Protein backbone atom coordinates (compact mmCIF):
# COMPACT_ATOMS: atom_id res chain seq x y z
CA UNK A 1 0.00 0.00 0.00
CA UNK A 2 2.70 2.51 0.96
CA UNK A 3 5.27 1.07 -1.42
CA UNK A 4 3.68 2.83 -4.39
CA UNK A 5 5.72 5.75 -5.71
CA UNK A 6 8.13 5.41 -2.81
CA UNK A 7 11.73 6.46 -3.01
CA UNK A 8 14.27 6.55 -0.22
CA UNK A 9 15.44 10.02 0.74
CA UNK A 10 19.12 10.86 0.96
CA UNK A 11 20.58 11.85 4.33
CA UNK A 12 20.68 15.51 3.18
CA UNK A 13 17.05 15.44 2.04
CA UNK A 14 15.95 13.93 5.36
CA UNK A 15 17.98 16.43 7.39
CA UNK A 16 16.60 19.38 5.40
CA UNK A 17 13.02 18.14 5.78
CA UNK A 18 13.52 17.79 9.53
CA UNK A 19 15.09 21.24 9.86
CA UNK A 20 12.22 22.78 7.85
CA UNK A 21 9.65 21.02 10.03
CA UNK A 22 8.19 18.98 7.16
CA UNK A 23 8.85 15.68 8.96
CA UNK A 24 9.39 14.65 12.56
CA UNK A 25 12.92 13.90 13.72
CA UNK A 26 13.99 10.27 13.39
CA UNK A 27 14.67 10.12 17.14
CA UNK A 28 11.01 10.90 17.88
CA UNK A 29 9.84 8.29 15.35
CA UNK A 30 12.11 5.68 16.93
CA UNK A 31 10.65 6.40 20.39
CA UNK A 32 7.13 5.90 19.02
CA UNK A 33 8.02 2.59 17.36
CA UNK A 34 9.90 1.30 20.41
CA UNK A 35 7.03 2.26 22.73
CA UNK A 36 4.92 -0.20 20.77
CA UNK A 37 7.61 -2.91 21.20
CA UNK A 38 9.23 -2.37 24.59
CA UNK A 39 12.81 -3.53 24.89
CA UNK A 40 13.30 -3.74 21.12
CA UNK A 41 16.53 -2.88 19.35
CA UNK A 42 16.57 -0.60 16.29
CA UNK A 43 18.17 -2.28 13.28
CA UNK A 44 17.44 0.39 10.66
CA UNK A 45 15.46 3.57 10.01
CA UNK A 46 14.67 5.00 6.59
CA UNK A 47 12.63 7.92 5.29
CA UNK A 48 10.91 7.53 1.95
CA UNK A 49 7.90 8.58 -0.05
CA UNK A 50 6.72 11.27 -2.35
CA UNK A 51 3.94 13.62 -1.28
CA UNK A 52 3.27 11.50 1.81
CA UNK A 53 6.62 10.72 3.43
CA UNK A 54 6.89 7.69 5.70
CA UNK A 55 9.50 6.34 8.05
CA UNK A 56 10.18 2.63 8.20
CA UNK A 57 11.71 1.46 11.47
CA UNK A 58 13.05 -2.08 11.56
CA UNK A 59 13.16 -3.49 15.07
CA UNK A 60 14.44 -6.67 16.67
CA UNK A 61 12.13 -7.60 19.53
CA UNK A 62 13.27 -9.06 22.83
CA UNK A 63 12.28 -12.52 21.59
CA UNK A 64 14.35 -12.11 18.41
CA UNK A 65 11.58 -11.35 15.90
CA UNK A 66 12.00 -8.70 13.20
CA UNK A 67 9.21 -6.13 13.07
CA UNK A 68 8.92 -3.46 10.36
CA UNK A 69 6.93 -0.45 11.58
CA UNK A 70 5.79 2.13 9.03
CA UNK A 71 4.90 5.56 10.39
CA UNK A 72 3.60 8.79 8.90
CA UNK A 73 6.67 11.05 8.86
CA UNK A 74 4.61 14.18 9.57
CA UNK A 75 2.47 12.94 12.45
CA UNK A 76 4.21 9.86 13.84
CA UNK A 77 1.02 7.82 13.44
CA UNK A 78 1.70 4.11 12.95
CA UNK A 79 0.42 3.15 9.51
CA UNK A 80 1.33 -0.53 9.46
CA UNK A 81 3.37 -3.24 11.13
CA UNK A 82 4.77 -6.36 9.57
CA UNK A 83 6.14 -9.28 11.52
CA UNK A 84 4.42 -8.37 14.80
C-alpha positions as CSV (number, residue, x, y, z in Angstrom):
1,X,0.0,0.0,0.0
2,X,2.7,2.5,1.0
3,X,5.3,1.1,-1.4
4,X,3.7,2.8,-4.4
5,X,5.7,5.7,-5.7
6,X,8.1,5.4,-2.8
7,X,11.7,6.5,-3.0
8,X,14.3,6.6,-0.2
9,X,15.4,10.0,0.7
10,X,19.1,10.9,1.0
11,X,20.6,11.9,4.3
12,X,20.7,15.5,3.2
13,X,17.0,15.4,2.0
14,X,15.9,13.9,5.4
15,X,18.0,16.4,7.4
16,X,16.6,19.4,5.4
17,X,13.0,18.1,5.8
18,X,13.5,17.8,9.5
19,X,15.1,21.2,9.9
20,X,12.2,22.8,7.9
21,X,9.7,21.0,10.0
22,X,8.2,19.0,7.2
23,X,8.9,15.7,9.0
24,X,9.4,14.6,12.6
25,X,12.9,13.9,13.7
26,X,14.0,10.3,13.4
27,X,14.7,10.1,17.1
28,X,11.0,10.9,17.9
29,X,9.8,8.3,15.3
30,X,12.1,5.7,16.9
31,X,10.7,6.4,20.4
32,X,7.1,5.9,19.0
33,X,8.0,2.6,17.4
34,X,9.9,1.3,20.4
35,X,7.0,2.3,22.7
36,X,4.9,-0.2,20.8
37,X,7.6,-2.9,21.2
38,X,9.2,-2.4,24.6
39,X,12.8,-3.5,24.9
40,X,13.3,-3.7,21.1
41,X,16.5,-2.9,19.4
42,X,16.6,-0.6,16.3
43,X,18.2,-2.3,13.3
44,X,17.4,0.4,10.7
45,X,15.5,3.6,10.0
46,X,14.7,5.0,6.6
47,X,12.6,7.9,5.3
48,X,10.9,7.5,2.0
49,X,7.9,8.6,0.0
50,X,6.7,11.3,-2.4
51,X,3.9,13.6,-1.3
52,X,3.3,11.5,1.8
53,X,6.6,10.7,3.4
54,X,6.9,7.7,5.7
55,X,9.5,6.3,8.1
56,X,10.2,2.6,8.2
57,X,11.7,1.5,11.5
58,X,13.1,-2.1,11.6
59,X,13.2,-3.5,15.1
60,X,14.4,-6.7,16.7
61,X,12.1,-7.6,19.5
62,X,13.3,-9.1,22.8
63,X,12.3,-12.5,21.6
64,X,14.3,-12.1,18.4
65,X,11.6,-11.4,15.9
66,X,12.0,-8.7,13.2
67,X,9.2,-6.1,13.1
68,X,8.9,-3.5,10.4
69,X,6.9,-0.5,11.6
70,X,5.8,2.1,9.0
71,X,4.9,5.6,10.4
72,X,3.6,8.8,8.9
73,X,6.7,11.0,8.9
74,X,4.6,14.2,9.6
75,X,2.5,12.9,12.4
76,X,4.2,9.9,13.8
77,X,1.0,7.8,13.4
78,X,1.7,4.1,13.0
79,X,0.4,3.1,9.5
80,X,1.3,-0.5,9.5
81,X,3.4,-3.2,11.1
82,X,4.8,-6.4,9.6
83,X,6.1,-9.3,11.5
84,X,4.4,-8.4,14.8
